[in-house]
Amino acid sequence: MPSISLSFDVDWAPDEVLQDTLSLLDSAQVKATFFATHRTQVLEKLDRDRYEIAVHPNFQPLLEGRGGTTFREVLREGVGMYDGIVGFRSHGVVSSGAVSQFAREEGLSYESNVYVPSPSAAFRDYDGLIRIPIYWSDYREVLVGTPFDAEALALPEGPTLTFAFHPVHVFVNLENPRRYVETKHLSPAEKVQHRHVGAPKGIRDFLVELLERTKRENIETLTMREIVERHTALHGDAIACHLLRT
Protein backbone atom coordinates (compact mmCIF):
# COMPACT_ATOMS: atom_id res chain seq x y z
CA MET A 1 0.00 0.00 0.00
CA PRO A 2 1.43 3.43 -0.90
CA SER A 3 1.97 6.00 1.83
CA ILE A 4 2.33 9.76 1.55
CA SER A 5 3.32 12.61 3.82
CA LEU A 6 1.53 15.93 3.32
CA SER A 7 3.59 18.94 4.38
CA PHE A 8 2.81 22.66 4.34
CA ASP A 9 5.30 25.54 4.44
CA VAL A 10 3.40 28.18 6.40
CA ASP A 11 5.32 31.18 4.99
CA TRP A 12 3.69 33.70 7.37
CA ALA A 13 0.20 32.91 6.05
CA PRO A 14 -2.65 34.74 7.86
CA ASP A 15 -4.89 32.67 10.12
CA GLU A 16 -7.74 32.70 7.60
CA VAL A 17 -5.47 31.18 4.97
CA LEU A 18 -4.16 28.53 7.36
CA GLN A 19 -7.65 27.66 8.51
CA ASP A 20 -8.75 27.23 4.91
CA THR A 21 -6.10 24.55 4.32
CA LEU A 22 -6.93 22.90 7.64
CA SER A 23 -10.60 22.68 6.71
CA LEU A 24 -9.65 20.61 3.65
CA LEU A 25 -7.40 18.34 5.71
CA ASP A 26 -9.91 17.97 8.54
CA SER A 27 -12.62 16.94 6.11
CA ALA A 28 -10.36 14.23 4.71
CA GLN A 29 -9.20 13.07 8.16
CA VAL A 30 -5.56 12.86 7.07
CA LYS A 31 -2.30 13.54 8.87
CA ALA A 32 0.02 16.41 7.92
CA THR A 33 3.08 18.39 8.97
CA PHE A 34 3.18 22.20 9.15
CA PHE A 35 6.54 23.96 8.88
CA ALA A 36 5.87 27.04 10.99
CA THR A 37 7.27 30.52 10.46
CA HIS A 38 5.47 32.27 13.32
CA ARG A 39 3.33 31.72 16.38
CA THR A 40 -0.42 31.56 15.87
CA GLN A 41 -3.38 30.15 17.78
CA VAL A 42 -4.40 28.21 14.67
CA LEU A 43 -1.29 26.04 14.94
CA GLU A 44 -1.21 25.99 18.73
CA LYS A 45 -4.69 24.45 18.81
CA LEU A 46 -3.91 21.67 16.32
CA ASP A 47 -4.69 18.08 17.20
CA ARG A 48 -1.11 16.88 17.67
CA ASP A 49 -2.17 13.26 17.17
CA ARG A 50 -2.87 14.13 13.53
CA TYR A 51 -0.82 17.23 12.87
CA GLU A 52 2.87 17.81 13.48
CA ILE A 53 4.48 21.23 13.85
CA ALA A 54 8.03 21.56 12.53
CA VAL A 55 10.00 24.77 11.90
CA HIS A 56 10.55 26.76 8.69
CA PRO A 57 13.55 29.01 9.48
CA ASN A 58 14.34 31.88 7.16
CA PHE A 59 18.08 32.15 6.50
CA GLN A 60 17.72 34.18 3.31
CA PRO A 61 18.28 37.61 4.93
CA LEU A 62 21.63 36.30 6.19
CA LEU A 63 22.60 35.33 2.65
CA GLU A 64 21.76 38.85 1.51
CA GLY A 65 23.79 40.51 4.27
CA ARG A 66 20.82 42.01 6.11
CA GLY A 67 20.19 39.48 8.85
CA GLY A 68 21.58 41.23 11.90
CA THR A 69 21.81 37.84 13.60
CA THR A 70 23.26 34.36 13.05
CA PHE A 71 21.84 31.15 11.59
CA ARG A 72 22.11 29.61 15.06
CA GLU A 73 19.89 32.28 16.57
CA VAL A 74 17.38 32.00 13.70
CA LEU A 75 17.08 28.24 14.10
CA ARG A 76 17.02 28.30 17.90
CA GLU A 77 14.29 30.94 17.91
CA GLY A 78 12.20 28.91 15.47
CA VAL A 79 12.54 25.69 17.41
CA GLY A 80 11.37 27.50 20.54
CA MET A 81 8.07 28.65 19.00
CA TYR A 82 6.18 25.41 19.72
CA ASP A 83 6.66 22.40 21.95
CA GLY A 84 7.88 19.16 20.46
CA ILE A 85 9.55 20.37 17.26
CA VAL A 86 11.88 17.71 15.86
CA GLY A 87 12.33 18.72 12.20
CA PHE A 88 12.91 21.62 9.83
CA ARG A 89 12.65 22.71 6.24
CA SER A 90 14.29 26.06 5.48
CA HIS A 91 12.45 28.86 3.70
CA GLY A 92 13.74 28.73 0.12
CA VAL A 93 15.13 25.27 0.99
CA VAL A 94 18.41 26.88 2.05
CA SER A 95 20.75 24.15 3.22
CA SER A 96 24.29 23.84 4.53
CA GLY A 97 26.39 21.41 6.49
CA ALA A 98 26.83 23.90 9.33
CA VAL A 99 23.08 24.44 9.70
CA SER A 100 22.40 20.71 9.68
CA GLN A 101 25.13 20.03 12.23
CA PHE A 102 23.77 22.70 14.56
CA ALA A 103 20.20 21.43 14.09
CA ARG A 104 21.29 18.02 15.29
CA GLU A 105 23.12 19.55 18.25
CA GLU A 106 19.88 21.34 19.15
CA GLY A 107 18.07 18.01 19.25
CA LEU A 108 16.31 18.00 15.88
CA SER A 109 15.83 14.66 14.18
CA TYR A 110 15.18 15.41 10.52
CA GLU A 111 15.60 17.86 7.65
CA SER A 112 13.51 18.05 4.45
CA ASN A 113 15.20 20.43 2.03
CA VAL A 114 15.97 18.36 -1.05
CA TYR A 115 13.64 17.83 -4.02
CA VAL A 116 13.96 14.43 -5.69
CA PRO A 117 11.27 13.75 -8.35
CA SER A 118 11.33 9.98 -7.92
CA PRO A 119 10.49 7.67 -5.00
CA SER A 120 13.39 8.10 -2.57
CA ALA A 121 13.68 6.72 0.94
CA ALA A 122 14.60 8.77 3.97
CA PHE A 123 18.15 8.16 5.19
CA ARG A 124 20.36 9.11 8.12
CA ASP A 125 23.31 11.28 7.11
CA TYR A 126 26.76 11.78 8.60
CA ASP A 127 25.54 14.42 11.07
CA GLY A 128 22.87 12.11 12.48
CA LEU A 129 19.94 13.94 10.88
CA ILE A 130 17.46 11.94 8.84
CA ARG A 131 16.99 13.51 5.39
CA ILE A 132 13.48 13.22 4.00
CA PRO A 133 13.38 13.99 0.24
CA ILE A 134 10.49 15.95 -1.28
CA TYR A 135 8.72 13.98 -4.01
CA TRP A 136 6.36 16.74 -5.21
CA SER A 137 6.47 20.50 -4.62
CA ASP A 138 3.62 22.83 -5.55
CA TYR A 139 5.46 25.98 -6.65
CA ARG A 140 8.08 23.96 -8.48
CA GLU A 141 5.27 22.40 -10.52
CA VAL A 142 3.86 25.88 -11.20
CA LEU A 143 7.23 27.02 -12.57
CA VAL A 144 7.64 23.90 -14.70
CA GLY A 145 4.05 24.03 -15.95
CA THR A 146 3.20 20.44 -15.00
CA PRO A 147 -0.57 19.74 -15.20
CA PHE A 148 -2.12 19.55 -11.74
CA ASP A 149 -3.61 16.10 -12.15
CA ALA A 150 -3.52 14.09 -8.92
CA GLU A 151 -5.27 11.15 -10.55
CA ALA A 152 -2.45 10.75 -13.09
CA LEU A 153 0.39 11.13 -10.59
CA ALA A 154 2.37 7.96 -9.91
CA LEU A 155 2.07 6.86 -6.28
CA PRO A 156 4.11 3.67 -6.18
CA GLU A 157 4.48 1.47 -3.15
CA GLY A 158 7.78 1.72 -1.33
CA PRO A 159 9.19 4.83 0.39
CA THR A 160 6.70 7.31 1.82
CA LEU A 161 6.26 10.09 -0.75
CA THR A 162 6.50 13.62 0.67
CA PHE A 163 4.40 16.44 -0.81
CA ALA A 164 5.28 20.10 -0.15
CA PHE A 165 2.42 22.62 -0.33
CA HIS A 166 2.00 26.26 0.71
CA PRO A 167 -1.35 27.30 2.26
CA VAL A 168 -1.22 30.63 0.40
CA HIS A 169 -1.01 28.79 -2.94
CA VAL A 170 -3.83 26.46 -1.93
CA PHE A 171 -5.94 29.45 -0.94
CA VAL A 172 -5.79 31.14 -4.35
CA ASN A 173 -5.69 27.85 -6.30
CA LEU A 174 -2.43 29.00 -7.89
CA GLU A 175 -1.97 27.86 -11.48
CA ASN A 176 0.76 30.22 -12.74
CA PRO A 177 3.46 32.52 -11.29
CA ARG A 178 1.59 35.67 -12.34
CA ARG A 179 -1.29 35.00 -9.95
CA TYR A 180 1.17 34.65 -7.08
CA VAL A 181 2.72 38.05 -7.84
CA GLU A 182 -0.69 39.67 -8.23
CA THR A 183 -2.14 38.28 -4.99
CA LYS A 184 0.94 38.13 -2.75
CA HIS A 185 0.23 41.33 -0.80
CA LEU A 186 -3.57 41.17 -0.78
CA SER A 187 -5.63 40.53 2.32
CA PRO A 188 -7.35 37.15 2.65
CA ALA A 189 -10.68 38.75 1.73
CA GLU A 190 -9.10 40.17 -1.42
CA LYS A 191 -7.19 36.98 -2.21
CA VAL A 192 -10.32 34.87 -2.25
CA GLN A 193 -11.81 37.21 -4.85
CA HIS A 194 -8.83 36.35 -7.06
CA ARG A 195 -9.00 32.57 -6.53
CA HIS A 196 -8.51 30.71 -9.79
CA VAL A 197 -11.56 28.79 -11.01
CA GLY A 198 -11.81 26.46 -13.99
CA ALA A 199 -9.20 25.20 -16.42
CA PRO A 200 -6.35 24.63 -16.11
CA LYS A 201 -6.44 23.05 -12.66
CA GLY A 202 -4.52 24.73 -9.87
CA ILE A 203 -2.85 23.72 -6.63
CA ARG A 204 -6.08 23.69 -4.61
CA ASP A 205 -7.70 21.46 -7.21
CA PHE A 206 -4.70 19.14 -7.01
CA LEU A 207 -4.83 18.93 -3.21
CA VAL A 208 -8.56 18.21 -3.18
CA GLU A 209 -8.11 15.48 -5.80
CA LEU A 210 -5.17 14.00 -3.90
CA LEU A 211 -7.20 13.90 -0.68
CA GLU A 212 -10.09 12.22 -2.50
CA ARG A 213 -7.70 9.70 -4.04
CA THR A 214 -6.10 9.03 -0.65
CA LYS A 215 -9.48 8.11 0.80
CA ARG A 216 -10.66 6.11 -2.21
CA GLU A 217 -7.46 4.08 -2.54
CA ASN A 218 -6.89 3.75 1.21
CA ILE A 219 -3.51 5.46 0.96
CA GLU A 220 -1.83 5.87 4.32
CA THR A 221 -0.81 9.38 5.44
CA LEU A 222 2.06 9.96 7.84
CA THR A 223 3.50 12.97 9.59
CA MET A 224 7.18 13.46 8.95
CA ARG A 225 7.89 12.65 12.58
CA GLU A 226 6.30 9.26 11.94
CA ILE A 227 8.60 8.71 8.94
CA VAL A 228 11.54 9.29 11.30
CA GLU A 229 10.10 6.95 13.92
CA ARG A 230 9.63 4.15 11.37
CA HIS A 231 13.10 4.67 9.93
CA THR A 232 14.65 4.54 13.40
CA ALA A 233 12.69 1.43 14.32
CA LEU A 234 14.03 -0.31 11.21
CA HIS A 235 17.60 1.01 11.05
CA GLY A 236 18.43 2.45 14.46
CA ASP A 237 21.20 5.04 14.32
CA ALA A 238 22.93 3.50 11.29
CA ILE A 239 24.38 5.98 8.80
CA ALA A 240 23.38 5.32 5.18
CA CYS A 241 26.23 4.30 2.91
CA HIS A 242 26.83 2.76 -0.51
CA LEU A 243 28.19 -0.75 -0.82
CA LEU A 244 31.49 -0.65 -2.67
CA ARG A 245 32.58 -3.32 -5.12
CA THR A 246 35.66 -5.21 -4.09
QUIPELIN-V682190 format. One record per residue. RES is the residue in three letters. SS is DSSP state (@ for helix, = for strand, . for the rest). OMEGA is omega in whole degrees, -180 to 180 (NA if undefined). D_CENTER is the distance of its C-alpha to the mean C-alpha in whole Angstrom. Layout:
RES SS OMEGA D_CENTER
RES SS OMEGA D_CENTER
//
This chain:
MET . 177 22
PRO . 172 18
SER = -180 15
ILE = 176 12
SER = 180 9
LEU = 180 7
SER = -174 3
PHE = 176 4
ASP = -170 5
VAL . 176 9
ASP . 175 11
TRP . -179 14
ALA . 176 14
PRO . -177 17
ASP @ -179 18
GLU @ -180 19
VAL @ 177 16
LEU @ -178 14
GLN @ 178 16
ASP @ 177 16
THR @ -180 13
LEU @ 179 14
SER @ 177 17
LEU @ -179 16
LEU @ 179 14
ASP @ -179 17
SER @ -178 19
ALA @ 180 18
GLN . 179 18
VAL . 174 15
LYS . -180 12
ALA = 177 9
THR = 177 7
PHE = 176 6
PHE = -168 6
ALA = 175 10
THR . -176 12
HIS . 178 15
ARG . 176 17
THR . 180 18
GLN @ -180 20
VAL @ 179 17
LEU @ -179 15
GLU @ -177 18
LYS . -178 19
LEU . 171 16
ASP . -173 18
ARG . 171 16
ASP . -179 18
ARG . -175 15
TYR = 176 12
GLU = 171 11
ILE = 173 10
ALA = -176 9
VAL = -178 10
HIS . -175 9
PRO . -179 13
ASN . 179 14
PHE . -173 17
GLN @ 177 18
PRO @ 178 21
LEU @ 179 22
LEU @ -178 22
GLU . 177 24
GLY . -179 27
ARG . -176 26
GLY . -177 24
GLY . -179 27
THR . 178 25
THR . 179 24
PHE @ 179 20
ARG @ 179 21
GLU @ 179 22
VAL @ -178 19
LEU @ -179 17
ARG @ 178 19
GLU @ -180 19
GLY @ -179 16
VAL @ -178 16
GLY . -177 19
MET . -177 17
TYR . 177 17
ASP . 169 18
GLY . 179 17
ILE . 180 14
VAL . -177 14
GLY = 178 11
PHE = 167 9
ARG . -175 7
SER . 172 10
HIS @ -175 10
GLY @ -177 12
VAL @ 174 10
VAL . -176 14
SER . 174 15
SER . 179 18
GLY @ -178 20
ALA @ 179 22
VAL @ -179 18
SER @ 179 17
GLN @ -179 21
PHE @ 178 21
ALA @ 178 17
ARG @ 178 19
GLU @ 179 22
GLU . 175 21
GLY . 177 20
LEU . -174 16
SER . -175 15
TYR = 176 12
GLU = 179 10
SER . -175 8
ASN . -172 9
VAL . 178 11
TYR = 177 11
VAL . -173 14
PRO . 174 15
SER . -178 17
PRO . -177 16
SER . -177 16
ALA . 170 16
ALA . 178 14
PHE = 177 17
ARG = -176 19
ASP . -174 20
TYR . -177 23
ASP . 180 22
GLY . 177 21
LEU . 172 17
ILE = 178 15
ARG = 178 13
ILE . -178 10
PRO . 176 10
ILE = -179 8
TYR . -175 10
TRP = -178 10
SER = -170 8
ASP @ -176 10
TYR @ 175 12
ARG @ 180 13
GLU @ 175 14
VAL @ -178 16
LEU @ -180 17
VAL @ -178 19
GLY . 178 20
THR . 177 19
PRO . 179 20
PHE . -176 18
ASP . -177 19
ALA . 179 17
GLU . -177 21
ALA . -176 21
LEU . 178 18
ALA . 176 19
LEU . -176 17
PRO . 172 20
GLU . -178 20
GLY . 180 20
PRO . 174 16
THR . -176 13
LEU = -176 11
THR = 178 8
PHE = 180 6
ALA = 178 4
PHE = 171 6
HIS . 180 8
PRO @ -179 10
VAL @ 178 13
HIS @ 176 13
VAL @ -175 13
PHE @ -178 16
VAL @ -179 18
ASN . -173 17
LEU . 178 17
GLU . 175 19
ASN . -176 20
PRO @ -177 19
ARG @ -179 22
ARG @ 178 21
TYR @ -180 18
VAL @ -176 21
GLU @ -175 24
THR @ -171 21
LYS . -174 19
HIS . 179 22
LEU . 174 23
SER . 177 23
PRO @ 180 21
ALA @ 177 25
GLU @ 180 25
LYS @ -175 22
VAL @ 176 23
GLN @ -180 26
HIS . 179 24
ARG . 180 22
HIS . 178 22
VAL . 176 25
GLY . -178 26
ALA . -7 26
PRO . 179 24
LYS . 178 21
GLY . -176 18
ILE @ 178 14
ARG @ 177 15
ASP @ -179 18
PHE @ -179 15
LEU @ 179 13
VAL @ 178 17
GLU @ 180 18
LEU @ 178 15
LEU @ 178 16
GLU @ 180 19
ARG @ 179 19
THR @ 180 17
LYS @ -176 20
ARG @ -176 23
GLU . 178 22
ASN . 179 22
ILE . -178 18
GLU = 173 17
THR = -179 13
LEU . 166 12
THR . -180 10
MET @ 173 9
ARG @ -180 12
GLU @ 174 14
ILE @ 179 13
VAL @ -179 15
GLU @ 179 17
ARG @ 179 18
HIS @ -178 18
THR @ 178 21
ALA @ -178 23
LEU @ -169 24
HIS @ -178 24
GLY . -179 24
ASP . -176 24
ALA . 177 25
ILE . 179 24
ALA . 177 23
CYS . 176 26
HIS . 173 28
LEU . -178 31
LEU . 177 34
ARG . 179 37
THR . NA 40
//
